[in-house]
Amino acid sequence: MSQFWLRGTRTTQCPTPRQLPSATEGVPFEATFTITWRPTWRRRPNLEDLVRERIATDAANVLLRLPAAALQTAQDTVNAMLGEPKRCRTTHYRLLRVRADLRLTEASQKVLAQRSVDEERVRRLRFLKENLYEHPALLLLDRIERHPASLDPQQVADWQRVARSVAASEEWWRPLLEQWELVGRGFTDVEMQNRAILVLHDALAALTRGMADVSDTAAPSARAHLRSTG
């Protein structure tokens, strides 16, 4: 049996910080390690490098699942993992103590700060979209409250149009509505607008009937083709 206590205790540190991946894309951890260990009687070249690389690899496998923003949690987690008994003894060495210290570079801190600002802005915009901008009446009341002295009928119509546009922006019929607004700009009279709507309705109904007629005409031919090839 190898007698670890007959070998001298060694302390190994990283000559330079190691860049280890985090769960946050593009934001790595910067890690340094202090490793206290003993070699066995079995000789192996570059044993210190092996100890350092294995510790860094084990730490990297844990850290890539942890977000960079949770720096202290990541450090506590990786240190708890490195101290597990099953990792302390190998054929060539025995670990006595391992300490990992994590930090984020200034550039990484700036990236995280900017992402936090961007995420908060997106959350705010989504909240406003769902609770204000998709509702014409609420949007109108909001504008009136902000600018009570400048209530212009054209502005009211524009605000309501914006609300309808936001609410319908993800619907399949949105392109049709956009084209209708382009056509409607040529009709300033209410009666003419109503007549234009009726013309559009009749045209769409005729198009639908035409597609149905084509389908009915094609069906017998298709059935005949299937019989001939069956």
PABA-765223 format. One record per residue: residue in one letter; residue number from 1; x, y, z of N, C-alpha, C in turn. Coordinates in Angstrom, 2 decimals, decimal comma. Atoms other than C-alpha are relative to their C-alpha. Layout:
# PABA-765223
 ronu vexnu    n_c1    n_c2    n_c3   ca_c1   ca_c2   ca_c3    c_c1    c_c2    c_c3
    A   NUM       X       Y       Z       X       Y       Z       X       Y       Z
...
END
This chain:
# PABA-765223
 ronu vexnu    n_c1    n_c2    n_c3   ca_c1   ca_c2   ca_c3    c_c1    c_c2    c_c3
    M     1    0,85   -1,20    0,00    0,00    0,00    0,00    0,88    1,24    0,00
    S     2   -0,77   -1,25    0,07    1,33    3,49   -0,88   -0,14    0,75    1,29
    Q     3    0,01   -0,75   -1,25    2,30    5,50    2,16    0,09    1,49   -0,32
    F     4    0,05   -1,39    0,41    1,16    9,02    1,32    0,76    0,90    0,98
    W     5   -0,59   -0,89   -0,99    2,45   10,44    4,56    1,53    0,07   -0,07
    L     6   -1,45   -0,02    0,15    6,04    9,58    3,59    0,46    0,94   -1,12
    R     7   -0,32   -0,94    1,07    5,88   11,93    0,65   -0,28    1,42    0,47
    G     8    0,17   -1,38   -0,42    6,19   15,69    1,04   -1,26    0,63   -0,54
    T     9    1,19   -0,74    0,44    3,12   17,93    0,86    0,41    1,12   -0,95
    R    10   -0,30   -1,03    1,00    3,06   20,24   -2,14   -1,22    0,90   -0,17
    T    11    1,06   -0,97    0,29    1,06   23,35   -2,92    0,19    0,53   -1,41
    T    12   -0,03   -0,41    1,40    0,24   24,16   -6,52   -1,02    1,10   -0,23
    Q    13    0,91   -1,09    0,38   -1,27   27,38   -7,83    0,06    0,22   -1,50
    C    14    0,02   -0,31    1,42   -2,26   28,54  -11,28    0,91    1,18   -0,28
    P    15   -0,86   -1,14    0,32    0,43   30,73  -12,82   -0,79    1,17   -0,59
    T    16    0,88   -1,03    0,55   -2,30   32,63  -14,67   -1,44   -0,45    0,19
    P    17    1,41    0,39   -0,14   -6,12   32,70  -14,23   -0,47   -0,82   -1,21
    R    18    0,56    0,84    1,05   -8,03   30,10  -16,23   -1,37    0,52   -0,39
    Q    19    1,31   -0,37    0,51  -10,97   31,04  -18,44   -0,85   -1,27   -0,12
    L    20    0,87    1,17    0,00  -13,72   28,51  -17,72   -1,41    0,41   -0,41
    P    21    1,31   -0,38    0,53  -17,12   28,48  -19,47   -1,06    0,04    1,08
    S    22    1,19   -0,06   -0,86  -20,35   29,45  -17,74   -1,22   -0,33   -0,84
    A    23    1,24    0,24    0,73  -23,97   28,84  -18,67   -0,46    1,25   -0,74
    T    24    0,34   -1,25    0,67  -24,11   32,47  -19,83    0,90    0,14   -1,24
    E    25   -0,77   -0,01    1,24  -23,06   32,60  -23,48    0,88    1,24   -0,09
    G    26   -0,92   -1,10    0,20  -19,98   34,73  -24,06    0,54    0,63    1,26
    V    27   -0,47   -0,56   -1,27  -19,32   35,38  -20,35    0,64   -1,12    0,82
    P    28   -0,66    1,07   -0,76  -16,71   32,98  -18,88    0,34    0,43    1,42
    F    29   -0,58   -0,26   -1,31  -15,54   32,68  -15,32    1,52    0,08   -0,14
    E    30   -1,45   -0,02   -0,11  -11,96   33,55  -14,50    0,36   -0,66    1,33
    A    31   -0,23    0,83   -1,19  -10,67   30,94  -12,04    1,48   -0,13    0,32
    T    32   -1,32    0,36   -0,50   -7,56   30,47   -9,94   -0,18   -1,09    1,05
    F    33    0,08    1,14   -0,90   -6,82   27,36   -7,89    1,21   -0,04    0,92
    T    34   -1,06    0,31   -0,95   -4,78   26,65   -4,78   -0,21   -1,45    0,43
    I    35    0,15    1,44   -0,16   -4,17   22,91   -4,53    1,11   -0,52    0,93
    T    36   -0,95    0,65   -0,89   -2,50   21,12   -1,62   -0,13   -1,50   -0,19
    W    37    0,05    1,40    0,38   -1,56   17,53   -2,49    1,29   -0,72    0,35
    R    38   -1,17    0,83   -0,20    0,86   14,65   -2,00    0,13   -0,98   -1,17
    P    39   -0,19    1,02    1,03    2,37   12,46   -4,74    0,13   -1,38    0,62
    T    40   -0,22    1,39   -0,44    2,43    8,67   -4,46    1,45   -0,40   -0,32
    W    41   -1,34    0,48    0,30    5,54    6,54   -4,78    0,19   -0,24   -1,49
    R    42   -0,12    0,24    1,45    4,74    5,95   -8,44    0,44    1,29   -0,69
    R    43   -0,53   -1,18    0,68    6,77    8,31  -10,54   -0,77    0,26   -1,28
    R    44    0,66   -0,39    1,25    5,06   10,21  -13,31    0,51    1,36   -0,40
    P    45   -0,50   -1,32    0,41    6,48   13,07  -15,37   -1,13    1,03   -0,04
    N    46    0,95   -1,12    0,05    4,77   16,47  -15,19   -1,22   -0,24    0,89
    L    47    1,12    0,33   -0,88    2,66   15,35  -12,24   -0,74    1,25    0,47
    E    48    0,64   -1,24   -0,44    2,01   18,90  -11,07   -0,94    0,55   -1,06
    D    49    0,87   -0,45    1,10    0,64   19,83  -14,49   -1,26   -0,86   -0,08
    L    50    1,17    0,89    0,03   -1,61   16,76  -14,36   -1,01    0,38    1,08
    V    51    0,88   -0,39   -1,10   -3,01   17,78  -10,97   -0,76    1,27   -0,36
    R    52    0,62   -1,28    0,33   -3,67   21,31  -12,16   -1,06   -0,16   -1,09
    E    53    0,92    0,15    1,12   -5,34   20,23  -15,41   -1,25   -0,78    0,40
    R    54    1,17    0,77   -0,41   -7,60   17,66  -13,78   -0,93    0,83    0,87
    I    55    0,84   -0,86   -0,84   -8,79   20,15  -11,19   -0,75    1,01   -0,87
    A    56    0,64   -0,98    0,88   -9,49   22,74  -13,90   -1,10   -0,65   -0,83
    T    57    1,01    0,69    0,81  -11,36   20,17  -16,01   -1,23   -0,33    0,83
    D    58    1,15    0,30   -0,87  -13,52   19,04  -13,07   -0,80    1,26    0,30
    A    59    0,70   -1,26   -0,28  -14,33   22,66  -12,24   -0,78    0,48   -1,22
    A    60    0,67   -0,45    1,22  -15,19   23,46  -15,86   -1,29   -0,78   -0,24
    N    61    1,19    0,82    0,21  -17,66   20,55  -16,03   -1,16    0,42    0,89
    V    62    1,05   -0,49   -0,89  -19,56   22,06  -13,10   -0,43    1,41   -0,40
    L    63    0,30   -1,42    0,23  -19,32   25,73  -14,02   -0,79    0,24   -1,28
    L    64    0,72   -0,24    1,27  -20,68   25,36  -17,56   -1,51   -0,13    0,16
    R    65    1,44    0,09   -0,26  -24,09   24,65  -15,98   -0,49    1,14    0,89
    L    66    0,36   -1,06   -0,94  -24,06   27,77  -13,75    0,09    1,36   -0,68
    P    67   -0,02   -1,33    0,63  -24,91   31,36  -14,80    1,10    0,87    0,58
    A    68   -1,09   -0,87   -0,43  -22,16   33,94  -14,65   -0,45    1,02    1,03
    A    69    0,49   -1,01   -0,94  -24,37   36,35  -12,72    0,01   -0,51    1,43
    A    70    0,01    0,59   -1,35  -24,46   33,92   -9,75    1,42   -0,39    0,38
    L    71   -1,42    0,25   -0,19  -20,75   34,27   -9,07    0,28   -0,73    1,31
    Q    72   -0,29    0,61   -1,30  -20,74   33,44   -5,34   -0,56   -1,42    0,08
    T    73    0,59    1,35    0,02  -23,08   30,48   -5,82    0,86   -0,96   -0,81
    A    74   -0,86    0,84    0,83  -20,86   29,15   -8,60    1,28   -0,37    0,74
    Q    75   -1,23    0,28   -0,74  -17,76   29,46   -6,42   -0,25   -1,01    1,12
    D    76    0,33    0,94   -1,08  -19,42   27,69   -3,47   -0,26   -1,40   -0,56
    T    77    0,35    1,30    0,59  -20,72   24,92   -5,73    1,24   -0,74   -0,47
    V    78   -1,18    0,67    0,53  -17,42   24,20   -7,44    0,95   -0,41    1,12
    N    79   -0,85    0,38   -1,12  -15,52   24,19   -4,13   -0,56   -1,21    0,74
    A    80    0,62    1,17   -0,63  -18,02   21,74   -2,64    0,26   -1,25   -0,83
    M    81   -0,25    1,15    0,86  -17,58   19,47   -5,65    1,46   -0,44    0,07
    L    82   -1,42    0,35   -0,02  -13,77   19,62   -5,58    0,43   -0,65    1,32
    G    83   -0,34    0,58   -1,29  -13,78   18,61   -1,92   -0,63   -1,35    0,26
    E    84    0,62    1,30   -0,19  -15,71   15,36   -2,46    1,08   -1,07    0,19
    P    85   -1,03    1,02   -0,29  -13,80   12,36   -1,04    0,39   -0,84   -1,21
    K    86   -0,30    0,88    1,14  -14,04   10,32   -4,25    0,98    0,64   -0,97
    R    87   -0,92   -0,69    0,89  -11,98   12,97   -6,05    1,38    0,18    0,63
    C    88   -1,22   -0,36   -0,73   -9,21   13,12   -3,44    1,15   -0,97   -0,22
    R    89   -1,07    0,99    0,12   -7,25    9,94   -4,22    0,05   -0,56   -1,42
    T    90   -0,22    0,61    1,30   -5,80    8,77   -7,55    1,24   -0,88    0,08
    T    91   -1,18    0,87    0,03   -3,04    6,44   -8,64    1,27    0,77    0,29
    H    92   -1,25   -0,75   -0,04   -0,46    9,21   -8,73    0,06    1,07    1,08
    Y    93   -0,03   -1,05   -1,01   -1,51   11,71   -6,06   -1,22   -0,09    0,91
    R    94    1,13   -0,12   -0,91   -3,77   12,47   -3,13   -0,21    1,48    0,29
    L    95    0,33   -1,39   -0,28   -5,56   15,80   -2,77   -0,27    0,18    1,49
    L    96    0,24   -0,32   -1,40   -5,55   17,37    0,67   -0,98    1,15    0,14
    R    97    0,90   -1,16    0,01   -7,19   20,72    0,04    0,01    0,62   -1,39
    V    98    0,12   -0,70    1,29   -8,48   22,49   -3,07   -0,87    1,23    0,22
    R    99    0,77   -1,25   -0,11   -9,64   26,08   -3,22   -0,05    0,67   -1,36
    A   100    0,22   -0,73    1,25  -11,14   27,70   -6,31   -0,53    1,40    0,31
    D   101    0,45   -1,38   -0,13  -11,53   31,47   -6,51   -0,44    0,48   -1,37
    L   102    0,57   -0,45    1,27  -13,79   32,85   -9,23   -0,17    1,51   -0,02
    R   103    0,29   -1,42    0,20  -14,14   36,34  -10,62   -0,45    0,19   -1,43
    L   104    0,36   -0,40    1,36  -15,46   38,10  -13,70    0,88    1,16   -0,41
    T   105   -0,80   -1,11    0,48  -13,31   40,35  -15,82   -0,87    1,25   -0,14
    E   106    0,74   -1,25    0,15  -14,28   43,98  -16,23   -0,88   -0,03   -1,25
    A   107    0,78    0,09    1,24  -15,39   43,26  -19,79   -1,24   -0,87    0,20
    S   108    1,15    0,88   -0,26  -17,63   40,40  -18,61   -1,04    0,69    0,87
    Q   109    0,94   -0,72   -0,85  -19,16   42,57  -15,92   -0,80    1,02   -0,81
    K   110    0,71   -0,96    0,85  -20,02   45,20  -18,53   -1,03   -0,70   -0,87
    V   111    0,95    0,76    0,83  -21,63   42,57  -20,76   -1,22   -0,39    0,81
    L   112    1,12    0,40   -0,86  -23,75   41,28  -17,87   -0,88    1,19    0,34
    A   113    0,77   -1,19   -0,34  -24,78   44,79  -16,87   -0,87    0,46   -1,17
    Q   114    0,76   -0,43    1,17  -25,84   45,66  -20,43   -1,14   -0,98   -0,30
    R   115    1,05    0,99    0,23  -27,77   42,40  -20,81   -1,13    0,15    1,01
    S   116    1,04   -0,21   -1,02  -29,58   43,08  -17,55   -0,88    1,18   -0,38
    V   117    0,76   -1,17    0,43  -30,60   46,52  -18,83   -0,90   -0,35   -1,19
    D   118    0,77    0,37    1,18  -31,73   45,05  -22,16   -1,17   -0,90    0,36
    E   119    1,07    0,91   -0,40  -33,73   42,26  -20,51   -1,11    0,73    0,73
    E   120    1,02   -0,77   -0,72  -35,48   44,71  -18,21   -0,81    0,86   -0,97
    R   121    0,70   -0,82    1,00  -36,32   46,95  -21,18   -0,99   -0,86   -0,80
    V   122    0,90    0,89    0,74  -37,78   43,99  -23,10   -1,20   -0,39    0,86
    R   123    1,11    0,33   -0,90  -39,85   42,97  -20,04   -0,98    1,16    0,09
    R   124    0,87   -1,17   -0,10  -41,18   46,53  -19,77   -0,80    0,18   -1,30
    L   125    0,70   -0,16    1,27  -42,03   46,69  -23,48   -1,09   -1,06   -0,16
    R   126    1,02    1,05    0,08  -43,85   43,35  -23,30   -1,18    0,32    0,91
    F   127    1,07   -0,37   -0,92  -45,80   44,56  -20,28   -0,87    1,09   -0,62
    L   128    0,77   -1,09    0,61  -46,81   47,77  -22,08   -0,80   -0,50   -1,19
    K   129    0,70    0,54    1,17  -47,72   45,85  -25,24   -1,27   -0,73    0,43
    E   130    1,13    0,83   -0,41  -49,98   43,41  -23,41   -1,05    0,78    0,78
    N   131    0,93   -0,67   -0,91  -51,53   45,88  -20,97   -0,39    1,41   -0,44
    L   132    0,33   -1,36    0,42  -51,60   49,18  -22,86   -0,13    0,13   -1,51
    Y   133   -0,03   -0,32    1,42  -50,64   49,32  -26,53   -0,90   -0,88   -0,85
    E   134    0,94    0,83    0,76  -52,92   46,48  -27,62   -1,45    0,40    0,23
    H   135    1,37   -0,39   -0,36  -55,98   48,26  -26,18   -0,23    1,46   -0,40
    P   136    0,20   -1,37    0,47  -57,15   51,33  -28,14   -0,55    0,94    1,07
    A   137    0,59   -0,89   -1,01  -59,25   52,72  -25,28    1,02    0,38    1,06
    L   138   -1,01   -0,29   -1,02  -56,45   52,42  -22,71    1,10    0,91   -0,55
    L   139   -1,02   -0,85    0,60  -53,91   53,91  -25,08   -0,49    1,43   -0,15
    L   140    0,57   -1,34    0,14  -56,23   56,83  -25,77   -0,05    0,70    1,35
    L   141    0,06   -0,61   -1,33  -56,79   57,45  -22,05    1,39    0,36    0,51
    D   142   -1,37   -0,29   -0,41  -53,05   57,26  -21,44    0,50    1,29   -0,65
    R   143   -0,45   -1,21    0,71  -52,38   59,93  -24,09   -0,74    1,24    0,49
    I   144    0,77   -1,14   -0,53  -55,17   62,14  -22,80    0,53    0,42    1,36
    E   145   -0,53   -0,30   -1,33  -53,79   61,88  -19,28    1,36    0,69   -0,08
    R   146   -1,32   -0,60    0,16  -50,30   62,77  -20,48   -0,07    1,39   -0,61
    H   147    0,10   -1,28    0,72  -51,39   65,61  -22,76   -1,47    0,45   -0,03
    P   148    1,44   -0,33   -0,07  -54,85   66,82  -21,59   -0,38    1,22   -0,83
    A   149    0,33   -1,25    0,69  -54,62   70,17  -23,42    0,08   -0,13   -1,51
    S   150   -0,22    0,10    1,45  -53,81   68,85  -26,89   -0,74   -1,20   -0,57
    L   151    0,81    1,09    0,50  -56,66   66,54  -27,80   -0,46    0,32   -1,41
    D   152    0,31   -0,23    1,40  -56,74   66,53  -31,60   -0,67   -1,26   -0,56
    P   153    0,69    1,18    0,53  -59,23   64,24  -33,42    0,90   -0,88   -0,86
    Q   154   -0,89    0,78    0,84  -56,57   63,21  -35,91    0,99   -0,80    0,84
    Q   155   -0,90    0,72   -0,91  -54,21   62,30  -33,07   -0,72   -1,19    0,64
    V   156    0,78    1,09   -0,57  -56,96   60,24  -31,47   -0,08   -1,18   -0,97
    A   157    0,09    1,05    1,02  -57,44   58,33  -34,73    1,35   -0,69   -0,18
    D   158   -1,34    0,58    0,15  -53,67   57,83  -35,05    0,34   -0,93    1,17
    W   159   -0,30    0,83   -1,18  -53,35   56,50  -31,48   -0,78   -1,32   -0,05
    Q   160    0,80    1,21    0,09  -56,20   54,06  -32,00    0,51   -0,92   -1,11
    R   161   -0,56    0,79    1,09  -54,64   52,93  -35,28    1,26   -0,72    0,46
    V   162   -1,21    0,63   -0,55  -51,36   52,30  -33,50   -0,36   -1,19    0,87
    A   163    0,40    1,08   -0,90  -53,12   50,20  -30,87   -0,49   -1,21   -0,80
    R   164    0,48    1,12    0,82  -54,91   48,12  -33,49    1,14   -0,68   -0,73
    S   165   -1,14    0,56    0,72  -51,67   47,68  -35,40    0,84   -0,88    0,90
    V   166   -0,78    0,81   -0,95  -49,81   46,44  -32,32   -0,73   -1,29    0,33
    A   167    0,78    1,19   -0,37  -52,61   44,06  -31,36   -0,05   -1,02   -1,13
    A   168    0,16    0,90    1,14  -52,82   42,63  -34,87    1,31   -0,37   -0,67
    S   169   -1,29    0,18    0,68  -49,10   42,57  -35,68    0,39   -1,46   -0,18
    E   170   -0,37    1,41    0,09  -48,86   38,80  -35,12   -1,11   -0,85   -0,60
    E   171    1,10    0,75    0,59  -52,11   37,82  -36,85    0,23   -0,22   -1,49
    W   172   -0,21    0,35    1,39  -52,25   36,17  -40,26   -0,56    1,04   -0,96
    W   173    0,67   -0,94    0,91  -54,55   38,85  -41,70    0,61    1,39    0,06
    R   174   -0,62   -1,32   -0,11  -52,23   41,73  -40,77    0,41    0,58   -1,36
    P   175   -0,36   -0,59    1,31  -50,84   42,13  -44,35   -1,21    0,52   -0,77
    L   176    1,22   -0,47    0,67  -54,42   42,42  -45,68   -0,44    1,34    0,56
    L   177    0,39   -1,25   -0,62  -55,18   45,17  -43,18    0,90    1,14   -0,45
    E   178   -0,93   -1,04    0,45  -52,05   47,07  -44,20   -0,34    0,46   -1,42
    Q   179    0,36   -0,38    1,37  -53,05   46,94  -47,86   -1,31    0,79   -0,03
    W   180    1,26   -0,72   -0,05  -56,56   48,08  -46,98    0,21    1,44    0,45
    E   181   -0,26   -1,36   -0,45  -55,20   51,10  -45,14    0,60    0,84   -1,13
    L   182   -0,56   -0,72    1,15  -53,18   52,02  -48,24   -1,10    0,40   -0,98
    V   183    1,12   -0,31    0,90  -56,34   51,79  -50,37   -0,89    1,07    0,62
    G   184    0,93   -0,91   -0,66  -58,43   53,67  -47,79    0,47    1,44    0,06
    R   185   -0,49   -1,37   -0,06  -56,17   56,71  -47,86   -0,58    0,87   -1,12
    G   186    0,57   -0,77    1,10  -57,80   57,68  -51,13   -1,45    0,38    0,21
    F   187    1,41   -0,27   -0,27  -61,27   57,91  -49,55   -0,11    0,79    1,30
    T   188    0,15   -0,85   -1,19  -61,84   60,79  -47,17   -1,46    0,09    0,45
    D   189    1,41   -0,05   -0,32  -65,65   60,64  -47,31   -0,43   -1,32    0,64
    V   190    0,43    1,20   -0,72  -67,29   58,20  -44,87   -0,83   -0,91   -0,90
    E   191    0,85    0,80    0,88  -69,85   57,06  -47,44    0,85   -0,74   -1,03
    M   192   -0,88    0,65    0,97  -67,11   56,36  -49,98    0,79   -1,13    0,66
    Q   193   -0,73    1,05   -0,71  -65,19   54,37  -47,37   -0,89   -1,24    0,17
    N   194    0,92    1,12   -0,15  -68,28   52,24  -46,68   -0,21   -0,75   -1,32
    R   195    0,19    0,63    1,31  -68,79   51,63  -50,38    1,24   -0,79   -0,40
    A   196   -1,24    0,70    0,32  -65,14   50,68  -50,77    0,08   -1,32    0,77
    I   197   -0,01    1,23   -0,79  -65,50   48,14  -47,96   -0,92   -1,04   -0,64
    L   198    0,92    0,94    0,65  -68,52   46,59  -49,71    0,60   -0,58   -1,27
    V   199   -0,64    0,49    1,24  -66,61   46,38  -53,00    1,07   -1,04    0,34
    L   200   -1,04    0,94   -0,41  -63,69   44,68  -51,21   -0,63   -1,32    0,47
    H   201    0,68    1,21   -0,48  -66,09   42,25  -49,51   -0,50   -0,83   -1,16
    D   202    0,52    0,72    1,16  -67,75   41,36  -52,82    1,12   -0,66   -0,80
    A   203   -1,13    0,55    0,75  -64,37   40,85  -54,48    0,55   -1,25    0,68
    L   204   -0,50    1,16   -0,73  -63,20   38,50  -51,76   -0,98   -1,17   -0,08
    A   205    1,00    1,06    0,11  -66,48   36,57  -51,88    0,07   -0,66   -1,38
    A   206   -0,10    0,55    1,35  -66,15   36,17  -55,67    1,25   -0,85   -0,14
    L   207   -1,24    0,77    0,05  -62,54   35,00  -55,24   -0,17   -1,34    0,69
    T   208    0,23    1,24   -0,73  -63,64   32,42  -52,69   -0,85   -0,97   -0,83
    R   209    0,85    0,86    0,84  -66,41   31,14  -54,99    0,79   -0,55   -1,17
    G   210   -0,80    0,45    1,14  -63,94   30,98  -57,88    0,93   -1,14    0,38
    M   211   -0,89    1,07   -0,47  -61,52   28,86  -55,85   -0,78   -1,29    0,22
    A   212    0,84    1,18   -0,22  -64,37   26,53  -54,89   -0,38   -0,65   -1,33
    D   213    0,37    0,53    1,32  -65,44   26,18  -58,55    1,18   -0,74   -0,62
    V   214   -1,18    0,66    0,55  -61,88   25,35  -59,60    0,23   -1,34    0,67
    S   215   -0,17    1,25   -0,76  -61,68   22,72  -56,84   -1,01   -1,04   -0,45
    D   216    1,03    0,94    0,44  -65,01   21,16  -57,93    0,29   -0,52   -1,39
    T   217   -0,31    0,42    1,38  -63,86   21,09  -61,56    1,16   -0,97   -0,02
    A   218   -1,20    0,84    0,00  -60,53   19,53  -60,72   -0,25   -1,35    0,63
    A   219    0,23    1,25   -0,73  -62,00   16,84  -58,46   -0,31   -1,18   -0,91
    P   220    0,26    1,16    0,86  -63,54   14,61  -61,23    1,23   -0,43   -0,78
    S   221   -1,21    0,34    0,75  -60,32   14,79  -63,23    0,97   -0,76    0,88
    A   222   -0,92    0,68   -0,92  -58,34   13,79  -60,18   -0,47   -1,42    0,27
    R   223    0,53    1,33   -0,26  -60,66   10,87  -59,46    0,22   -0,92   -1,21
    A   224   -0,21    0,79    1,22  -60,42    9,71  -63,10    1,46   -0,42   -0,11
    H   225   -1,43    0,30    0,06  -56,64    9,89  -62,93    0,35   -1,12    0,97
    L   226   -0,28    1,04   -1,00  -56,59    7,78  -59,78   -0,52   -1,37   -0,46
    R   227    0,53    1,25    0,51  -58,85    5,16  -61,40    0,88   -0,58   -1,07
    S   228   -0,82    0,47    1,11  -56,61    4,98  -64,45    1,34   -0,53    0,46
    T   229   -1,32    0,44   -0,50  -53,48    4,50  -62,39   -0,13   -1,04    1,10
    G   230    0,18    0,94   -1,09  -55,06    2,24  -59,72    0,22   -1,45   -0,43
END
